[in-house]
């Protein structure tokens, strides 16, 4: 498996870099997890936000290329399924997760 660093993301282009090699992909639509509908699955394209937030989400298994499912929204917390585990994250963290639509 090959991992790339996401340099930029727009509605129709994603620019990646790996060891100095820059790659541009045309991508479909993307959205934030906070905008997903209950039961919707998506592939994580990018985790944005502060380094502390990124590290915490990574420790839950939330990383680029992983599939995530929004199970429910309870009292402002987003219950998600990642790698056969369920977690509750707040809205700020849900807004940090960018999904392929």
Phi, psi and omega in degrees: 000140182247134179248139180236155174267127180282119180273316179204159183218130176228185182298332184231002181220143172231128179251125182241160176219139175216116178052044177086346180273120180261134183231138178243127177243140170276128184240164176278201181290155174224162180205165176276149178303326181297343179260358182288157176266153180301132182091351182284137176253152176199157176269134180285122178268319186202148171246119183259179174107192181290156182302322180298317179295315179301315181296319179297311180297322177298322180295338176274354183097009182271094181220165182305134178094345180280150175270139180228143179236132175275113182276312180195170175235116183234120177051040178082000177258139181261117178268120184235156176247121177227125178051051178061022175232149178249138180222153172250126178235154181280173185297324180299319179289323178297327178285346179274349184258118180261128182245150168283135183270000000 
